[in-house]
Amino acid sequence: MTIFKRTIASLMTVGALIAYNAGAQAAEECKNPDSLVFSIIPTEETTQELDIYKPLIDKLKEKTGKSVEFFMPTSYASVIEGMVNGWVQIGVHGPNSYVLAKEKDPALEVFATYTKAKGHFQEEGPGYRAVLVVKTGSKFDSIESLKGSVLGLADPASTSGNLLPRMVFGEKVGVGPDLEKYFSKVVYTGGHDQSALAVEEGRVDAAFVATHRLDNVIDRGLAKPEDYKVLWTSDLIPQDPMVYDGKLCEPLKAQIRDAFLTLNEDPASKPFFDGIHSTKFVAMKDSDYDIIRKFVEAEKAAGK
């Protein structure tokens, strides 16, 4: 064998060893915890009855062979921090809070969302809309009539309850993200349900609410569809993303995906899907939320 051939052979052997060691190291570095922590942004469902999540939790336990704990968050930010800091492995975010979380930890991966059943304001499918609602019978009957009124927003990290209103509706009324220039007062209520109730109870004059969250308030008997008048409706927004820690080992991630995407095939899951007014989970990818990133970038550019 010539020196040249021996050199090439040696390099190939070294390259193979490096590749093998890199693969082995990556396999060693992936996470495979004994238990999983699951969390979801504060919604009517989380605060209403945690029992509705039992079929999903049970399916996760079955597919992964691990114990699963439910973390009750206090805000969108607490779910973001839980995942970024690594003590929450599976999270359900809002579209905007997912984008914010992934900026902090690029390893986070979206893998699914749910399709919504048709409701009072919600249309069927894996998307929803933001609606600007006022109380039926109030003096507010147009966007123009709302100038100088009190507006309710859900949470700073909410897509339909803050980001989209500022970046889309704000442009429509000529104030950009500074809704405070159009309304006499802008308050954060803490969630979509609180925004809807604040309108119904007269604590705010108007509020931006996600269609499926507004339906939840109505279905709980806290308000009626006829209590609300819609003055503006957004374009379609992708539903809340299901996200896991991308540092989890690949077989574990596959088991988690399988638990979500096959849950509707289990008759025992019907109470869960009925509880969240959904029909099934569907696969999603990171690029599905690029529309949200455009809003976020526009918001940053505006210095809001």
C-alpha positions as protocol buffer text, in pm:
chain_id: "A"
residue {
  index: 1
  type: MET
  ca { x: 0 y: 0 z: 0 }
}
residue {
  index: 2
  type: THR
  ca { x: 136 y: 339 z: -94 }
}
residue {
  index: 3
  type: ILE
  ca { x: 190 y: 616 z: 160 }
}
residue {
  index: 4
  type: PHE
  ca { x: -95 y: 809 z: -8 }
}
residue {
  index: 5
  type: LYS
  ca { x: -336 y: 516 z: 24 }
}
residue {
  index: 6
  type: ARG
  ca { x: -232 y: 451 z: 384 }
}
residue {
  index: 7
  type: THR
  ca { x: -288 y: 819 z: 465 }
}
residue {
  index: 8
  type: ILE
  ca { x: -637 y: 816 z: 311 }
}
residue {
  index: 9
  type: ALA
  ca { x: -723 y: 495 z: 493 }
}
residue {
  index: 10
  type: SER
  ca { x: -600 y: 642 z: 820 }
}
residue {
  index: 11
  type: LEU
  ca { x: -802 y: 959 z: 767 }
}
residue {
  index: 12
  type: MET
  ca { x: -1113 y: 755 z: 688 }
}
residue {
  index: 13
  type: THR
  ca { x: -1062 y: 554 z: 1006 }
}
residue {
  index: 14
  type: VAL
  ca { x: -1012 y: 867 z: 1214 }
}
residue {
  index: 15
  type: GLY
  ca { x: -1317 y: 1026 z: 1051 }
}
residue {
  index: 16
  type: ALA
  ca { x: -1527 y: 721 z: 1128 }
}
residue {
  index: 17
  type: LEU
  ca { x: -1411 y: 724 z: 1489 }
}
residue {
  index: 18
  type: ILE
  ca { x: -1489 y: 1095 z: 1524 }
}
residue {
  index: 19
  type: ALA
  ca { x: -1834 y: 1044 z: 1375 }
}
residue {
  index: 20
  type: TYR
  ca { x: -1898 y: 748 z: 1601 }
}
residue {
  index: 21
  type: ASN
  ca { x: -1778 y: 931 z: 1911 }
}
residue {
  index: 22
  type: ALA
  ca { x: -1984 y: 1239 z: 1820 }
}
residue {
  index: 23
  type: GLY
  ca { x: -2293 y: 1021 z: 1777 }
}
residue {
  index: 24
  type: ALA
  ca { x: -2226 y: 840 z: 2102 }
}
residue {
  index: 25
  type: GLN
  ca { x: -2170 y: 1168 z: 2282 }
}
residue {
  index: 26
  type: ALA
  ca { x: -2494 y: 1314 z: 2140 }
}
residue {
  index: 27
  type: ALA
  ca { x: -2679 y: 1002 z: 2250 }
}
residue {
  index: 28
  type: GLU
  ca { x: -2532 y: 1033 z: 2598 }
}
residue {
  index: 29
  type: GLU
  ca { x: -2621 y: 1401 z: 2620 }
}
residue {
  index: 30
  type: CYS
  ca { x: -2988 y: 1367 z: 2529 }
}
residue {
  index: 31
  type: LYS
  ca { x: -3233 y: 1381 z: 2818 }
}
residue {
  index: 32
  type: ASN
  ca { x: -3434 y: 1083 z: 2933 }
}
residue {
  index: 33
  type: PRO
  ca { x: -3583 y: 1186 z: 3271 }
}
residue {
  index: 34
  type: ASP
  ca { x: -3760 y: 940 z: 3497 }
}
residue {
  index: 35
  type: SER
  ca { x: -4067 y: 1164 z: 3507 }
}
residue {
  index: 36
  type: LEU
  ca { x: -4211 y: 1434 z: 3283 }
}
residue {
  index: 37
  type: VAL
  ca { x: -4363 y: 1769 z: 3375 }
}
residue {
  index: 38
  type: PHE
  ca { x: -4647 y: 1896 z: 3156 }
}
residue {
  index: 39
  type: SER
  ca { x: -4781 y: 2251 z: 3163 }
}
residue {
  index: 40
  type: ILE
  ca { x: -5019 y: 2474 z: 2968 }
}
residue {
  index: 41
  type: ILE
  ca { x: -5072 y: 2848 z: 2951 }
}
residue {
  index: 42
  type: PRO
  ca { x: -5347 y: 2969 z: 3187 }
}
residue {
  index: 43
  type: THR
  ca { x: -5683 y: 2915 z: 3020 }
}
residue {
  index: 44
  type: GLU
  ca { x: -6040 y: 2848 z: 3120 }
}
residue {
  index: 45
  type: GLU
  ca { x: -5969 y: 2475 z: 3082 }
}
residue {
  index: 46
  type: THR
  ca { x: -5671 y: 2467 z: 3317 }
}
residue {
  index: 47
  type: THR
  ca { x: -5846 y: 2661 z: 3591 }
}
residue {
  index: 48
  type: GLN
  ca { x: -6185 y: 2502 z: 3536 }
}
residue {
  index: 49
  type: GLU
  ca { x: -6116 y: 2133 z: 3589 }
}
residue {
  index: 50
  type: LEU
  ca { x: -5783 y: 1956 z: 3568 }
}
residue {
  index: 51
  type: ASP
  ca { x: -5965 y: 1623 z: 3548 }
}
residue {
  index: 52
  type: ILE
  ca { x: -6038 y: 1682 z: 3179 }
}
residue {
  index: 53
  type: TYR
  ca { x: -5666 y: 1634 z: 3111 }
}
residue {
  index: 54
  type: LYS
  ca { x: -5661 y: 1288 z: 3266 }
}
residue {
  index: 55
  type: PRO
  ca { x: -5696 y: 1098 z: 2932 }
}
residue {
  index: 56
  type: LEU
  ca { x: -5400 y: 1290 z: 2786 }
}
residue {
  index: 57
  type: ILE
  ca { x: -5188 y: 1243 z: 3098 }
}
residue {
  index: 58
  type: ASP
  ca { x: -5277 y: 873 z: 3105 }
}
residue {
  index: 59
  type: LYS
  ca { x: -5183 y: 834 z: 2738 }
}
residue {
  index: 60
  type: LEU
  ca { x: -4849 y: 1006 z: 2797 }
}
residue {
  index: 61
  type: LYS
  ca { x: -4781 y: 769 z: 3086 }
}
residue {
  index: 62
  type: GLU
  ca { x: -4876 y: 470 z: 2872 }
}
residue {
  index: 63
  type: LYS
  ca { x: -4667 y: 566 z: 2570 }
}
residue {
  index: 64
  type: THR
  ca { x: -4357 y: 683 z: 2759 }
}
residue {
  index: 65
  type: GLY
  ca { x: -4367 y: 448 z: 3058 }
}
residue {
  index: 66
  type: LYS
  ca { x: -4298 y: 747 z: 3284 }
}
residue {
  index: 67
  type: SER
  ca { x: -4483 y: 934 z: 3555 }
}
residue {
  index: 68
  type: VAL
  ca { x: -4627 y: 1267 z: 3440 }
}
residue {
  index: 69
  type: GLU
  ca { x: -4681 y: 1566 z: 3667 }
}
residue {
  index: 70
  type: PHE
  ca { x: -4902 y: 1864 z: 3586 }
}
residue {
  index: 71
  type: PHE
  ca { x: -4760 y: 2209 z: 3659 }
}
residue {
  index: 72
  type: MET
  ca { x: -5026 y: 2476 z: 3714 }
}
residue {
  index: 73
  type: PRO
  ca { x: -4881 y: 2805 z: 3583 }
}
residue {
  index: 74
  type: THR
  ca { x: -4959 y: 3156 z: 3701 }
}
residue {
  index: 75
  type: SER
  ca { x: -4892 y: 3327 z: 3366 }
}
residue {
  index: 76
  type: TYR
  ca { x: -4774 y: 3271 z: 3010 }
}
residue {
  index: 77
  type: ALA
  ca { x: -4427 y: 3371 z: 3128 }
}
residue {
  index: 78
  type: SER
  ca { x: -4417 y: 3096 z: 3390 }
}
residue {
  index: 79
  type: VAL
  ca { x: -4465 y: 2829 z: 3120 }
}
residue {
  index: 80
  type: ILE
  ca { x: -4192 y: 2990 z: 2909 }
}
residue {
  index: 81
  type: GLU
  ca { x: -3948 y: 2999 z: 3202 }
}
residue {
  index: 82
  type: GLY
  ca { x: -4035 y: 2644 z: 3303 }
}
residue {
  index: 83
  type: MET
  ca { x: -3939 y: 2512 z: 2961 }
}
residue {
  index: 84
  type: VAL
  ca { x: -3637 y: 2738 z: 2910 }
}
residue {
  index: 85
  type: ASN
  ca { x: -3500 y: 2637 z: 3250 }
}
residue {
  index: 86
  type: GLY
  ca { x: -3557 y: 2270 z: 3174 }
}
residue {
  index: 87
  type: TRP
  ca { x: -3794 y: 2167 z: 3452 }
}
residue {
  index: 88
  type: VAL
  ca { x: -4099 y: 2153 z: 3223 }
}
residue {
  index: 89
  type: GLN
  ca { x: -4051 y: 1905 z: 2940 }
}
residue {
  index: 90
  type: ILE
  ca { x: -4386 y: 1937 z: 2760 }
}
residue {
  index: 91
  type: GLY
  ca { x: -4575 y: 2264 z: 2730 }
}
residue {
  index: 92
  type: VAL
  ca { x: -4876 y: 2408 z: 2554 }
}
residue {
  index: 93
  type: HIS
  ca { x: -4804 y: 2769 z: 2461 }
}
residue {
  index: 94
  type: GLY
  ca { x: -4988 y: 3045 z: 2285 }
}
residue {
  index: 95
  type: PRO
  ca { x: -4843 y: 3110 z: 1937 }
}
residue {
  index: 96
  type: ASN
  ca { x: -4669 y: 3426 z: 2056 }
}
residue {
  index: 97
  type: SER
  ca { x: -4541 y: 3278 z: 2381 }
}
residue {
  index: 98
  type: TYR
  ca { x: -4398 y: 2986 z: 2182 }
}
residue {
  index: 99
  type: VAL
  ca { x: -4206 y: 3226 z: 1956 }
}
residue {
  index: 100
  type: LEU
  ca { x: -4078 y: 3412 z: 2263 }
}
residue {
  index: 101
  type: ALA
  ca { x: -3978 y: 3085 z: 2432 }
}
residue {
  index: 102
  type: LYS
  ca { x: -3795 y: 2958 z: 2124 }
}
residue {
  index: 103
  type: GLU
  ca { x: -3597 y: 3283 z: 2105 }
}
residue {
  index: 104
  type: LYS
  ca { x: -3473 y: 3207 z: 2456 }
}
residue {
  index: 105
  type: ASP
  ca { x: -3414 y: 2837 z: 2388 }
}
residue {
  index: 106
  type: PRO
  ca { x: -3381 y: 2743 z: 2018 }
}
residue {
  index: 107
  type: ALA
  ca { x: -3384 y: 2374 z: 2118 }
}
residue {
  index: 108
  type: LEU
  ca { x: -3759 y: 2387 z: 2191 }
}
residue {
  index: 109
  type: GLU
  ca { x: -3961 y: 2204 z: 1926 }
}
residue {
  index: 110
  type: VAL
  ca { x: -4327 y: 2238 z: 1828 }
}
residue {
  index: 111
  type: PHE
  ca { x: -4483 y: 1907 z: 1726 }
}
residue {
  index: 112
  type: ALA
  ca { x: -4863 y: 1942 z: 1727 }
}
residue {
  index: 113
  type: THR
  ca { x: -5170 y: 2154 z: 1781 }
}
residue {
  index: 114
  type: TYR
  ca { x: -5537 y: 2075 z: 1817 }
}
residue {
  index: 115
  type: THR
  ca { x: -5827 y: 2125 z: 1581 }
}
residue {
  index: 116
  type: LYS
  ca { x: -6120 y: 2310 z: 1728 }
}
residue {
  index: 117
  type: ALA
  ca { x: -6482 y: 2208 z: 1684 }
}
residue {
  index: 118
  type: LYS
  ca { x: -6724 y: 2471 z: 1553 }
}
residue {
  index: 119
  type: GLY
  ca { x: -6863 y: 2681 z: 1835 }
}
residue {
  index: 120
  type: HIS
  ca { x: -7047 y: 3007 z: 1896 }
}
residue {
  index: 121
  type: PHE
  ca { x: -6767 y: 3226 z: 1759 }
}
residue {
  index: 122
  type: GLN
  ca { x: -6500 y: 2964 z: 1680 }
}
residue {
  index: 123
  type: GLU
  ca { x: -6482 y: 2801 z: 1337 }
}
residue {
  index: 124
  type: GLU
  ca { x: -6380 y: 2439 z: 1286 }
}
residue {
  index: 125
  type: GLY
  ca { x: -6012 y: 2368 z: 1223 }
}
residue {
  index: 126
  type: PRO
  ca { x: -5657 y: 2420 z: 1359 }
}
residue {
  index: 127
  type: GLY
  ca { x: -5688 y: 2799 z: 1365 }
}
residue {
  index: 128
  type: TYR
  ca { x: -5873 y: 3074 z: 1548 }
}
residue {
  index: 129
  type: ARG
  ca { x: -5933 y: 3448 z: 1525 }
}
residue {
  index: 130
  type: ALA
  ca { x: -5906 y: 3749 z: 1752 }
}
residue {
  index: 131
  type: VAL
  ca { x: -6232 y: 3938 z: 1789 }
}
residue {
  index: 132
  type: LEU
  ca { x: -6283 y: 4284 z: 1930 }
}
residue {
  index: 133
  type: VAL
  ca { x: -6602 y: 4261 z: 2134 }
}
residue {
  index: 134
  type: VAL
  ca { x: -6823 y: 4508 z: 2318 }
}
residue {
  index: 135
  type: LYS
  ca { x: -7131 y: 4448 z: 2527 }
}
residue {
  index: 136
  type: THR
  ca { x: -7449 y: 4425 z: 2325 }
}
residue {
  index: 137
  type: GLY
  ca { x: -7667 y: 4730 z: 2383 }
}
residue {
  index: 138
  type: SER
  ca { x: -7378 y: 4954 z: 2486 }
}
residue {
  index: 139
  type: LYS
  ca { x: -7317 y: 5288 z: 2318 }
}
residue {
  index: 140
  type: PHE
  ca { x: -7026 y: 5137 z: 2127 }
}
residue {
  index: 141
  type: ASP
  ca { x: -7142 y: 5027 z: 1783 }
}
residue {
  index: 142
  type: SER
  ca { x: -6835 y: 5088 z: 1566 }
}
residue {
  index: 143
  type: ILE
  ca { x: -6457 y: 5102 z: 1584 }
}
residue {
  index: 144
  type: GLU
  ca { x: -6474 y: 5479 z: 1565 }
}
residue {
  index: 145
  type: SER
  ca { x: -6706 y: 5495 z: 1866 }
}
residue {
  index: 146
  type: LEU
  ca { x: -6442 y: 5320 z: 2077 }
}
residue {
  index: 147
  type: LYS
  ca { x: -6196 y: 5608 z: 2058 }
}
residue {
  index: 148
  type: GLY
  ca { x: -6127 y: 5723 z: 2414 }
}
residue {
  index: 149
  type: SER
  ca { x: -6282 y: 5413 z: 2573 }
}
residue {
  index: 150
  type: VAL
  ca { x: -6129 y: 5151 z: 2807 }
}
residue {
  index: 151
  type: LEU
  ca { x: -5975 y: 4845 z: 2639 }
}
residue {
  index: 152
  type: GLY
  ca { x: -5897 y: 4506 z: 2791 }
}
residue {
  index: 153
  type: LEU
  ca { x: -5602 y: 4296 z: 2673 }
}
residue {
  index: 154
  type: ALA
  ca { x: -5532 y: 3944 z: 2799 }
}
residue {
  index: 155
  type: ASP
  ca { x: -5159 y: 3911 z: 2871 }
}
residue {
  index: 156
  type: PRO
  ca { x: -4841 y: 4075 z: 2734 }
}
residue {
  index: 157
  type: ALA
  ca { x: -4734 y: 3738 z: 2584 }
}
residue {
  index: 158
  type: SER
  ca { x: -5074 y: 3663 z: 2429 }
}
residue {
  index: 159
  type: THR
  ca { x: -5103 y: 3650 z: 2051 }
}
residue {
  index: 160
  type: SER
  ca { x: -5469 y: 3740 z: 2001 }
}
residue {
  index: 161
  type: GLY
  ca { x: -5495 y: 3921 z: 2333 }
}
residue {
  index: 162
  type: ASN
  ca { x: -5204 y: 4163 z: 2282 }
}
residue {
  index: 163
  type: LEU
  ca { x: -4959 y: 4110 z: 1994 }
}
residue {
  index: 164
  type: LEU
  ca { x: -5205 y: 4097 z: 1706 }
}
residue {
  index: 165
  type: PRO
  ca { x: -5425 y: 4381 z: 1836 }
}
residue {
  index: 166
  type: ARG
  ca { x: -5122 y: 4608 z: 1865 }
}
residue {
  index: 167
  type: MET
  ca { x: -4958 y: 4513 z: 1535 }
}
residue {
  index: 168
  type: VAL
  ca { x: -5265 y: 4471 z: 1313 }
}
residue {
  index: 169
  type: PHE
  ca { x: -5557 y: 4658 z: 1467 }
}
residue {
  index: 170
  type: GLY
  ca { x: -5324 y: 4938 z: 1577 }
}
residue {
  index: 171
  type: GLU
  ca { x: -5220 y: 4991 z: 1215 }
}
residue {
  index: 172
  type: LYS
  ca { x: -5585 y: 4991 z: 1110 }
}
residue {
  index: 173
  type: VAL
  ca { x: -5669 y: 5281 z: 1341 }
}
residue {
  index: 174
  type: GLY
  ca { x: -5345 y: 5465 z: 1266 }
}
residue {
  index: 175
  type: VAL
  ca { x: -5163 y: 5441 z: 1598 }
}
residue {
  index: 176
  type: GLY
  ca { x: -4931 y: 5146 z: 1531 }
}
residue {
  index: 177
  type: PRO
  ca { x: -4863 y: 4936 z: 1841 }
}
residue {
  index: 178
  type: ASP
  ca { x: -4952 y: 5226 z: 2073 }
}
residue {
  index: 179
  type: LEU
  ca { x: -5314 y: 5140 z: 2139 }
}
residue {
  index: 180
  type: GLU
  ca { x: -5289 y: 5372 z: 2437 }
}
residue {
  index: 181
  type: LYS
  ca { x: -5308 y: 5658 z: 2187 }
}
residue {
  index: 182
  type: TYR
  ca { x: -5651 y: 5540 z: 2067 }
}
residue {
  index: 183
  type: PHE
  ca { x: -5805 y: 5423 z: 2393 }
}
residue {
  index: 184
  type: SER
  ca { x: -5817 y: 5628 z: 2711 }
}
residue {
  index: 185
  type: LYS
  ca { x: -5690 y: 5330 z: 2909 }
}
residue {
  index: 186
  type: VAL
  ca { x: -5551 y: 4986 z: 2823 }
}
residue {
  index: 187
  type: VAL
  ca { x: -5549 y: 4721 z: 3097 }
}
residue {
  index: 188
  type: TYR
  ca { x: -5424 y: 4363 z: 3111 }
}
residue {
  index: 189
  type: THR
  ca { x: -5694 y: 4141 z: 3257 }
}
residue {
  index: 190
  type: GLY
  ca { x: -5483 y: 3828 z: 3306 }
}
residue {
  index: 191
  type: GLY
  ca { x: -5650 y: 3606 z: 3048 }
}
residue {
  index: 192
  type: HIS
  ca { x: -5908 y: 3580 z: 2771 }
}
residue {
  index: 193
  type: ASP
  ca { x: -6180 y: 3462 z: 3006 }
}
residue {
  index: 194
  type: GLN
  ca { x: -6120 y: 3762 z: 3230 }
}
residue {
  index: 195
  type: SER
  ca { x: -6132 y: 3994 z: 2928 }
}
residue {
  index: 196
  type: ALA
  ca { x: -6465 y: 3848 z: 2814 }
}
residue {
  index: 197
  type: LEU
  ca { x: -6611 y: 3876 z: 3164 }
}
residue {
  index: 198
  type: ALA
  ca { x: -6478 y: 4231 z: 3205 }
}
residue {
  index: 199
  type: VAL
  ca { x: -6677 y: 4331 z: 2895 }
}
residue {
  index: 200
  type: GLU
  ca { x: -6991 y: 4150 z: 3010 }
}
residue {
  index: 201
  type: GLU
  ca { x: -6966 y: 4305 z: 3357 }
}
residue {
  index: 202
  type: GLY
  ca { x: -6889 y: 4654 z: 3225 }
}
residue {
  index: 203
  type: ARG
  ca { x: -6540 y: 4679 z: 3378 }
}
residue {
  index: 204
  type: VAL
  ca { x: -6395 y: 4753 z: 3034 }
}
residue {
  index: 205
  type: ASP
  ca { x: -6570 y: 4892 z: 2729 }
}
residue {
  index: 206
  type: ALA
  ca { x: -6413 y: 4652 z: 2480 }
}
residue {
  index: 207
  type: ALA
  ca { x: -6165 y: 4365 z: 2468 }
}
residue {
  index: 208
  type: PHE
  ca { x: -5974 y: 4150 z: 2224 }
}
residue {
  index: 209
  type: VAL
  ca { x: -6059 y: 3784 z: 2285 }
}
residue {
  index: 210
  type: ALA
  ca { x: -5968 y: 3463 z: 2101 }
}
residue {
  index: 211
  type: THR
  ca { x: -6278 y: 3305 z: 1949 }
}
residue {
  index: 212
  type: HIS
  ca { x: -6232 y: 2968 z: 2118 }
}
residue {
  index: 213
  type: ARG
  ca { x: -6164 y: 3131 z: 2456 }
}
residue {
  index: 214
  type: LEU
  ca { x: -6480 y: 3338 z: 2423 }
}
residue {
  index: 215
  type: ASP
  ca { x: -6672 y: 3017 z: 2348 }
}
residue {
  index: 216
  type: ASN
  ca { x: -6531 y: 2862 z: 2666 }
}
residue {
  index: 217
  type: VAL
  ca { x: -6672 y: 3141 z: 2881 }
}
residue {
  index: 218
  type: ILE
  ca { x: -7013 y: 3100 z: 2718 }
}
residue {
  index: 219
  type: ASP
  ca { x: -7010 y: 2721 z: 2751 }
}
residue {
  index: 220
  type: ARG
  ca { x: -6936 y: 2754 z: 3121 }
}
residue {
  index: 221
  type: GLY
  ca { x: -7256 y: 2955 z: 3159 }
}
residue {
  index: 222
  type: LEU
  ca { x: -7076 y: 3275 z: 3257 }
}
residue {
  index: 223
  type: ALA
  ca { x: -7214 y: 3468 z: 2961 }
}
residue {
  index: 224
  type: LYS
  ca { x: -7437 y: 3422 z: 2655 }
}
residue {
  index: 225
  type: PRO
  ca { x: -7347 y: 3465 z: 2287 }
}
residue {
  index: 226
  type: GLU
  ca { x: -7596 y: 3749 z: 2259 }
}
residue {
  index: 227
  type: ASP
  ca { x: -7409 y: 3939 z: 2532 }
}
residue {
  index: 228
  type: TYR
  ca { x: -7137 y: 4027 z: 2280 }
}
residue {
  index: 229
  type: LYS
  ca { x: -7118 y: 4233 z: 1964 }
}
residue {
  index: 230
  type: VAL
  ca { x: -6814 y: 4185 z: 1740 }
}
residue {
  index: 231
  type: LEU
  ca { x: -6674 y: 4506 z: 1592 }
}
residue {
  index: 232
  type: TRP
  ca { x: -6360 y: 4360 z: 1430 }
}
residue {
  index: 233
  type: THR
  ca { x: -6226 y: 4017 z: 1337 }
}
residue {
  index: 234
  type: SER
  ca { x: -5867 y: 3920 z: 1257 }
}
residue {
  index: 235
  type: ASP
  ca { x: -5732 y: 3684 z: 994 }
}
residue {
  index: 236
  type: LEU
  ca { x: -5681 y: 3321 z: 1093 }
}
residue {
  index: 237
  type: ILE
  ca { x: -5412 y: 3245 z: 1354 }
}
residue {
  index: 238
  type: PRO
  ca { x: -5257 y: 2897 z: 1403 }
}
residue {
  index: 239
  type: GLN
  ca { x: -5380 y: 2726 z: 1718 }
}
residue {
  index: 240
  type: ASP
  ca { x: -5174 y: 2690 z: 2036 }
}
residue {
  index: 241
  type: PRO
  ca { x: -4859 y: 2483 z: 1974 }
}
residue {
  index: 242
  type: MET
  ca { x: -4768 y: 2170 z: 2169 }
}
residue {
  index: 243
  type: VAL
  ca { x: -4397 y: 2196 z: 2244 }
}
residue {
  index: 244
  type: TYR
  ca { x: -4135 y: 1970 z: 2395 }
}
residue {
  index: 245
  type: ASP
  ca { x: -3776 y: 2010 z: 2504 }
}
residue {
  index: 246
  type: GLY
  ca { x: -3572 y: 1935 z: 2193 }
}
residue {
  index: 247
  type: LYS
  ca { x: -3295 y: 1794 z: 2411 }
}
residue {
  index: 248
  type: LEU
  ca { x: -3510 y: 1493 z: 2499 }
}
residue {
  index: 249
  type: CYS
  ca { x: -3392 y: 1166 z: 2346 }
}
residue {
  index: 250
  type: GLU
  ca { x: -3545 y: 1096 z: 2005 }
}
residue {
  index: 251
  type: PRO
  ca { x: -3732 y: 778 z: 2108 }
}
residue {
  index: 252
  type: LEU
  ca { x: -3894 y: 970 z: 2395 }
}
residue {
  index: 253
  type: LYS
  ca { x: -3996 y: 1255 z: 2165 }
}
residue {
  index: 254
  type: ALA
  ca { x: -4151 y: 1002 z: 1926 }
}
residue {
  index: 255
  type: GLN
  ca { x: -4348 y: 850 z: 2215 }
}
residue {
  index: 256
  type: ILE
  ca { x: -4476 y: 1193 z: 2321 }
}
residue {
  index: 257
  type: ARG
  ca { x: -4582 y: 1277 z: 1964 }
}
residue {
  index: 258
  type: ASP
  ca { x: -4756 y: 943 z: 1934 }
}
residue {
  index: 259
  type: ALA
  ca { x: -4945 y: 1002 z: 2259 }
}
residue {
  index: 260
  type: PHE
  ca { x: -5086 y: 1330 z: 2128 }
}
residue {
  index: 261
  type: LEU
  ca { x: -5147 y: 1239 z: 1765 }
}
residue {
  index: 262
  type: THR
  ca { x: -5324 y: 908 z: 1836 }
}
residue {
  index: 263
  type: LEU
  ca { x: -5521 y: 1020 z: 2142 }
}
residue {
  index: 264
  type: ASN
  ca { x: -5844 y: 1069 z: 1945 }
}
residue {
  index: 265
  type: GLU
  ca { x: -5838 y: 698 z: 1853 }
}
residue {
  index: 266
  type: ASP
  ca { x: -5896 y: 606 z: 2218 }
}
residue {
  index: 267
  type: PRO
  ca { x: -6266 y: 616 z: 2319 }
}
residue {
  index: 268
  type: ALA
  ca { x: -6158 y: 717 z: 2671 }
}
residue {
  index: 269
  type: SER
  ca { x: -6027 y: 1046 z: 2527 }
}
residue {
  index: 270
  type: LYS
  ca { x: -6373 y: 1179 z: 2433 }
}
residue {
  index: 271
  type: PRO
  ca { x: -6422 y: 1368 z: 2763 }
}
residue {
  index: 272
  type: PHE
  ca { x: -6088 y: 1538 z: 2708 }
}
residue {
  index: 273
  type: PHE
  ca { x: -6165 y: 1654 z: 2355 }
}
residue {
  index: 274
  type: ASP
  ca { x: -6518 y: 1752 z: 2456 }
}
residue {
  index: 275
  type: GLY
  ca { x: -6368 y: 1948 z: 2745 }
}
residue {
  index: 276
  type: ILE
  ca { x: -6140 y: 2154 z: 2521 }
}
residue {
  index: 277
  type: HIS
  ca { x: -6395 y: 2166 z: 2235 }
}
residue {
  index: 278
  type: SER
  ca { x: -6161 y: 1989 z: 1999 }
}
residue {
  index: 279
  type: THR
  ca { x: -6166 y: 1681 z: 1779 }
}
residue {
  index: 280
  type: LYS
  ca { x: -5802 y: 1571 z: 1752 }
}
residue {
  index: 281
  type: PHE
  ca { x: -5438 y: 1676 z: 1755 }
}
residue {
  index: 282
  type: VAL
  ca { x: -5260 y: 1736 z: 1425 }
}
residue {
  index: 283
  type: ALA
  ca { x: -4888 y: 1761 z: 1347 }
}
residue {
  index: 284
  type: MET
  ca { x: -4734 y: 2109 z: 1324 }
}
residue {
  index: 285
  type: LYS
  ca { x: -4388 y: 2244 z: 1248 }
}
residue {
  index: 286
  type: ASP
  ca { x: -4196 y: 2552 z: 1349 }
}
residue {
  index: 287
  type: SER
  ca { x: -4249 y: 2733 z: 1018 }
}
residue {
  index: 288
  type: ASP
  ca { x: -4626 y: 2723 z: 1073 }
}
residue {
  index: 289
  type: TYR
  ca { x: -4570 y: 3003 z: 1325 }
}
residue {
  index: 290
  type: ASP
  ca { x: -4363 y: 3230 z: 1099 }
}
residue {
  index: 291
  type: ILE
  ca { x: -4665 y: 3461 z: 1067 }
}
residue {
  index: 292
  type: ILE
  ca { x: -4636 y: 3524 z: 1440 }
}
residue {
  index: 293
  type: ARG
  ca { x: -4265 y: 3597 z: 1406 }
}
residue {
  index: 294
  type: LYS
  ca { x: -4346 y: 3868 z: 1153 }
}
residue {
  index: 295
  type: PHE
  ca { x: -4571 y: 4035 z: 1411 }
}
residue {
  index: 296
  type: VAL
  ca { x: -4302 y: 4002 z: 1680 }
}
residue {
  index: 297
  type: GLU
  ca { x: -4036 y: 4153 z: 1454 }
}
residue {
  index: 298
  type: ALA
  ca { x: -4267 y: 4439 z: 1361 }
}
residue {
  index: 299
  type: GLU
  ca { x: -4336 y: 4498 z: 1729 }
}
residue {
  index: 300
  type: LYS
  ca { x: -3962 y: 4507 z: 1807 }
}
residue {
  index: 301
  type: ALA
  ca { x: -3897 y: 4742 z: 1516 }
}
residue {
  index: 302
  type: ALA
  ca { x: -4163 y: 4974 z: 1650 }
}
residue {
  index: 303
  type: GLY
  ca { x: -3986 y: 4969 z: 1988 }
}
residue {
  index: 304
  type: LYS
  ca { x: -4299 y: 4860 z: 2173 }
}
